[in-house]
Amino acid sequence: VIKGTKYEREFTILAFQGVIDKNTFALNKVIRKIDFLKMLVNTRNQGYMMPADGVALKFTNIKPGDENYSVIQSAVAMGILENKEAKLDLSTATICAI
């Protein structure tokens, strides 16, 4: 958790802006690709309205009802991800560690 850390002020700002969850964020926790994608979507989601019918995803391994479907759908609608007929790799590989 962020209280009492060297970067408490910065993390508090990020939590206030909805970029991170102050209750689950931890300095020693790895940031997976999907976690980072969620952060980007949350950051850009301020005032964003998804089209009523959403975006039809073309990814071969992402189906409606998947745990992160709406996050990926939002990322495509916002232009963060390119919607293409291919496998979307959201493995647990770490992209960042603090």
DAWO-V27035 format. One record per residue. N is the residue number from 0. RES is the residue in one small letter. SS is DSSP state (A for helix, B for strand, O for the rest). OMEGA is omega in radians with two decimals (* if undefined). Layout:
# DAWO-V27035
n: (N;N)
res: (RES;RES)
ss: (SS;SS)
omega: (OMEGA;OMEGA)
This chain:
# DAWO-V27035
n: (0;1;2;3;4;5;6;7;8;9;10;11;12;13;14;15;16;17;18;19;20;21;22;23;24;25;26;27;28;29;30;31;32;33;34;35;36;37;38;39;40;41;42;43;44;45;46;47;48;49;50;51;52;53;54;55;56;57;58;59;60;61;62;63;64;65;66;67;68;69;70;71;72;73;74;75;76;77;78;79;80;81;82;83;84;85;86;87;88;89;90;91;92;93;94;95;96;97)
res: (v;i;k;g;t;k;y;e;r;e;f;t;i;l;a;f;q;g;v;i;d;k;n;t;f;a;l;n;k;v;i;r;k;i;d;f;l;k;m;l;v;n;t;r;n;q;g;y;m;m;p;a;d;g;v;a;l;k;f;t;n;i;k;p;g;d;e;n;y;s;v;i;q;s;a;v;a;m;g;i;l;e;n;k;e;a;k;l;d;l;s;t;a;t;i;c;a;i)
ss: (O;O;O;O;O;O;O;A;A;A;A;A;A;A;A;A;O;O;O;O;O;O;O;O;O;O;O;O;O;O;B;B;A;A;A;A;A;A;A;A;A;A;A;A;O;O;O;O;O;O;O;O;O;O;O;O;O;O;O;O;O;O;O;O;O;O;O;O;A;A;A;A;A;A;A;A;A;O;O;O;O;O;O;O;O;O;O;O;O;O;O;O;O;B;B;B;O;O)
omega: (-2.93;-3.08;3.11;3.13;3.13;-3.08;-3.07;-3.11;-3.11;3.12;3.10;3.10;3.12;3.11;3.13;-3.14;3.10;-3.12;3.10;3.07;-3.06;-3.13;-3.09;-3.12;3.11;-3.13;-3.08;3.14;3.09;3.11;3.13;3.13;-3.12;3.09;3.13;3.10;3.09;3.11;3.13;3.14;3.13;3.13;-3.10;-3.04;-3.14;3.12;-3.13;3.11;3.09;3.05;-3.06;-3.12;3.12;3.13;3.09;-3.12;-3.14;-3.08;-3.03;-3.09;3.13;-3.09;3.05;-3.11;3.06;-3.06;-3.06;-3.08;-3.09;3.09;-3.13;3.11;3.10;3.14;3.10;-3.12;-3.13;-3.14;3.12;3.11;3.02;-3.13;-3.10;3.13;-3.14;3.08;3.08;-3.11;3.06;-3.13;-3.11;3.11;-3.14;3.03;-3.08;3.02;-3.11;*)
